[in-house]
Amino acid sequence: MSPTVFVCNSMGLSPDGGTSSAVSYGPVKPLPNVHIPRNAGQPVVLMRYGDIPRGADTVDKSFVNDSMVRYFGAADAAPFQEARLKLHHFLVFIEGIRQKTMLAVSRGEAIMRYLAPGSERPSLWFRGLLYLVNIFDTVELDKRKREFREKAQAIALDAFGPEKLAGSLITALTDKADAEGRDVWLITVEARSFYESLSFSEVRTCTIGDGNPQWDGEPIKLHLMHRAAGKSNTFTTEQRP
């Protein structure tokens, strides 16, 4: 049985180019294929600045034989590759700690960074320093990073959106309405089943375009949808047939 790897280096598909800020890559070293923390089962806490050196070492050991790491590293022909990689990790960790989105076990023996909807935009200093680190990227490395971003974004949208991503926005609105004790109503044309999955119910319909000699299509049906305050959502990320 393959051992479990307790380390996750997350990737953010942000439009400002932040994807590369969470992608680890570097030279292959003669280390074990996986790095298993010695203290699995310890409590998960917010990472602290003092955990950064061990956290950077954890990432280095854990991803050393990762296929994507090798794919990026093979295209990085600029000098001081290992030093730049270490600086990259330190910057990502410092920003994650500042945003309180960096988790750690046993002082960095296992780490994870996550991004949640509504997370604040990366700080100006972080984006500036990361730009200086990434300015050494070769044309080929930049091409491979861009390939990763585009394809990762595509499969994420295919699996979770745009309908499922929109579900997160609607849920945020209905959560706010619930907190204020308010009902929510809206009008849709094609997305009735989508809103029904979010606990909306159709209460009225009407049509437009019928009787208009300048419109040669079928009458357009409007659906008035309503959701009562406090009604739980049934939205799921499972794909519908």
Residue, then its C-alpha position, 0 to 999 in steps of 0.5 A: m500500500s502506498p503511504t499517505v502524503f500529508v502535504c498539499n501545495s494548493m494552487g490559486l487560479s486567480p486572474d492576476g497571475g497568482t497561480s504560479s505563486a502556489v506552484s512548487y518546482g525545482p531540481v530533482k534530488p536523490l531523496p525518497n519519493v514521498h515525505i511522511p511527517r513523523n507526527a501525523g495525528q497532531p492538531v492542525v493549527l494556523m501556521r506561524y512565521g517560525d514554522i516557515p523554515r521547516g515548512a519550506d523543507t517539507v515542501d522540498k522533500s514532498f514534491v521532489n519527485d512530483s511529475m509536474v515539479r520535474y516538468f517545470g524544473a526541466a525548463d528552468a535554466a536560469p541561475f540560482q534555481e534552488a535559491r529562487l525556489k526557496l525564496h518563492h516558498f518563503l514569500v508564499f508562506i509569509e503571505g498565507i500566514r498574513q491572510k490566515t490561510m496557511l495551516a500546519v501540523s507539528r511546526g511545519e512538518a505538514i502544511m497546506r495553503y487554501l483559498a476561499p471565496g472572498s479571500e482578500r487580494p494578495s498584498l502589493w508587496f507580495r505581488g511585487l516580490l513574486y514578480l521579481v522572483n519570476i522575472f527569471d523564468t525562461v520563455e519555455l518555463d513561462k509557456r509551461k506555467r501558462e499551459f498549466r493555468e489554462k488547462a487547470q482553469a478549464i477542467a475546474l470550470d468544466a467540473f464546477g462551473p459556470e453553473k456550480l460557481a454561480g451556485s456559490l454566489i447564489t448561496a452567499l446571497t441566500d445565506k445573507a437573506d436568511a441571516e436577515g430573515r428575508d425571502v428571495w425572489l428572482i426571474t429566470v428564463e433558462a435556469r429554472s432547474f438550477y434555481e430549484s436545486l438551490s431551494f427556489s420554487e416557481v410561483r408564477t410564469c408569463t411569456i413575452g414575444d407572443g403577438n409581436p410580429q417583429w419576433d419570429g421565434e417561440p414565445i419566451k417564458l419567464h419563471l418567477m422563482h421564490r425562496a423562503a427565508g431559512k429554507s436550506n439549499t440542496f445545491t451539490t457539486e455532483q454533475r447532473p445528467 
